[in-house]
């Protein structure tokens, strides 16, 4: 048997699931819905669930021979910034996970590594590790304000979609300035380039 030392769980914590009302006979099922405040650091560098925002959980607990199978769905609002133009993003998150939480002293202790299957502490389940993993994996690594976001001008940092079509930072070598002027004049008047 593995030497698994669980941390002490607080049954009043919103991220702890109490299974006392779920019979330990395979096939028994309960559905729990709860709204909890989002914990801190739930996200990536550019996008996240704001700390304290409503995190809506729909949890289906099902008794199986080795423990409790939890199917969870989490929805929340997201805030962040676009990876191309840095504008603010407001979006929604929909993440889910399915995890088996093994009873203490079940045969799962003999057949699975500690990090392969969740463990119950008495009748309590700690949802936070799996919930964090599911949320972070559901987030875009490069969030966009919109799919066709053109980003920023690399020279001046202005938003491309706010700049005129002919926006340019091209600098003309002074030795070619006269030729550049001649070309612009010919283009503007639709005249062919000729020697003067």
N, C-alpha and C positions, 0 to 999 in steps of 0.2 A: 504494500500500500504506500502511496506517495505521502510525503510529509507536506501537506498543503496547509498553510497557515492563513486563513482568511482574515481580512480586516473586520473590525467590529462595525456592523451596519446599524444605522439608526432607523427604526421602522417609521419614524415620522418624516424622514427625508422624502421629498417628492420624487427622487430618482430611485427609491427603494420600493420594490413591489412585494407586498405581503400575500402569501398564498394560503393562509390558514383556512379560508373559506372554499378552497379548491380540494375536493376529495382526492386522495392518492390512489385512485383506481383508474387504470388506463381508459381513456376515452372521455373522462370528465373534462368539462370546458367552462371557462368563464371569460367574459369580455369586460374590459375595464377601459373607461375613457377618462382622461384627466388633462387638465391644463396646468402646466408648471412654468415657473420662470426659467428662462434659458440660463444655463451656467455661463461663467466667463470663458473667454477664449474658445468659443464654439465656431470655428471657421478657419479661413485661410488668410493670407496677407491682404488680398484685395477685396474679399467678400466674406461676410459673416452673419450669424444670427446675433443681433444685439443682446448684450447681457441684460437679463431681466425681462426680455420680450416674451410674449406668450408662445409656448411650445406646446402644441396640441398633440397628445399621444393617444392612439387607439391600440390597445394591447389585447391580444387573444392568448389566454393561457390554457394549455391543454396538458392533462396528465398523461404521461407515457411511463413505461415500466422503469426507466432509469432516472426520471426526473420530470421537469416541467418544460414543455416546448413553448416558447414565447414567439409569437408573430407580432411585430410592432410596426406601426406607421407613425411618422412624425411630420407635422406640417408647421411652418413658421414663416415669418417675414424675414427677408434678407436685406442688408444694406452693404454698400461697398462702392467701388469706383471702377469705371471702365478701364480695361487693360490697354486700350489704344488711345483714348482721348482724355481720360481721367475725370470724366463727368460722373456725377453721383448716380448710383444704381439703386433702385428699389425693386425687389422681386420677391417671389415666394419659393419656399423649399418644400419638397415632398420626398422624404427618405424613408426607407424601410429596411428591416432586418429580421431574420429568423434565427433563433439561438436556442440550443438545448442547455438548460441549467440542471446539472446532475444533483441528485440527492447525496447527502453526505454518506459515505461508506457504501455507495452503490458499486456495481461491477465496473462502472465507467472509470473509477479510480485505478483499476487494474489495466484497463484496455486503452486509455487515452492519456495523452500528455496534459499537463496542467493548463497549457495555453490553447489546447484544442477545443475544450468544452468549458462552458461557464459552470460555476459551482454555486450551490445554494448554501446559505448559512442558516441552518434551521429551516424556517419557513420563509426566509427573506431572500430576495434576488436584487442584486445591484445592477441596474440597467445602464448606468452612466458609461462604462467603457464601450459597450456595443453601440449605444446611441451616438456617442461621439464619433466612432469609426464610421457609422452609416451616414451621418450628416456630412462629415468631411469628404467622404468618397462621392457624395451626391453633388458637391459644389463644383462649379467650373473652375479650372485652374487659371484660365485667362478670361474672366467675365467681360462681356461686351454690353454697352448700352443699347446697341442694336446690331443685327448681323452685318449690315453694310457700313458700319462705322468707319469713316476714312482716316480717323486718327488726327494727329497733330503735324503741322509743318515742322520738319526737323530743324529748320533754320531759325524761325521766329517763335515757335511754340504755339501759334494760333491754331484754332480748330479749322481743318481743311474745309468743312462744310459751311464755314462763315466767311471764307475768302473768295475773291473773284476768280473766275476760271483761268485768267492769265497770270495769277499770282506766281511770282518767281523771285529768286534771290540771285539769279545768274549775274555774275560780274564780268564785264567786258574788258579785255586787256586794252589799255590805252592805245597801243599800237594798231589795234583793229577797230577803234572807235569810229573812224570815218567810214569804213566799209559797213559797219553795223548800222550807222545812220542812213547810209544809202539804201541798204536792204530794207529797213523799216519804211522809208519813204516810198520805195517801189511797191512794197506790199500794201501800204495804205492807199495808194493811187492806182493800183493794178497796172503799173507801167513796167515795161521790160527794163532790165538793167542795161544801160548803155554807157559808153565812155563819154565824158563831157569834154 
